[in-house]
Amino acid sequence: MSKRGLKKRAEGLRLQILTHQNKIKNEKAKQIPDEGKIHHWEAEITAFKNSLARVLRRLEK
């Protein structure tokens, strides 16, 4: 993947992380939050962060 493609991928992952963090914040603000959804989004954030780290390592080369 080209540097441009890697940068685009990194930005997309950052956006996904922010989106999921907002989903968690909104869900926790509810009177009865769905812990299953929160756990799922937290797991996805972890996966996004791992992918982002790999992309950033490739960009450093």
C-alpha positions in Angstrom: 0.0 0.0 0.0 1.3 3.5 -0.9 2.1 6.1 1.8 -1.0 8.0 0.7 -3.1 4.9 1.2 -1.6 4.2 4.6 -2.3 7.8 5.7 -5.9 7.5 4.5 -6.3 4.2 6.3 -4.8 5.8 9.5 -7.2 8.7 9.3 -10.1 6.3 8.8 -9.1 4.3 11.9 -8.8 7.4 14.0 -12.3 8.4 12.9 -13.7 5.0 13.8 -12.1 5.2 17.2 -13.7 8.6 17.8 -17.1 7.5 16.5 -17.1 4.4 18.8 -15.9 6.5 21.8 -18.9 8.8 21.2 -21.3 5.8 21.0 -20.0 4.6 24.3 -20.4 8.0 25.9 -24.0 8.3 24.6 -24.9 4.8 25.7 -23.5 5.4 29.2 -25.6 8.6 29.5 -28.7 6.6 29.1 -30.7 5.7 32.2 -30.2 2.0 31.5 -27.1 1.5 29.3 -26.7 -1.6 27.3 -23.4 -3.1 28.7 -23.2 -5.6 25.8 -23.0 -2.8 23.2 -20.5 -0.9 25.3 -18.3 -4.0 25.6 -18.6 -4.7 21.9 -17.6 -1.1 21.0 -14.6 -1.2 23.5 -13.4 -4.4 21.8 -13.6 -2.8 18.4 -11.7 0.3 19.7 -8.9 -2.1 20.8 -8.9 -3.7 17.4 -8.8 -0.3 15.7 -6.0 0.9 17.9 -4.0 -2.3 17.0 -4.6 -1.8 13.3 -3.6 1.9 13.6 -0.4 1.0 15.3 0.5 -1.4 12.5 -0.3 1.2 9.9 1.8 3.8 11.7 4.8 1.4 11.9 4.5 0.8 8.1 4.5 4.6 7.6 7.8 4.9 9.5 9.6 2.6 7.1 
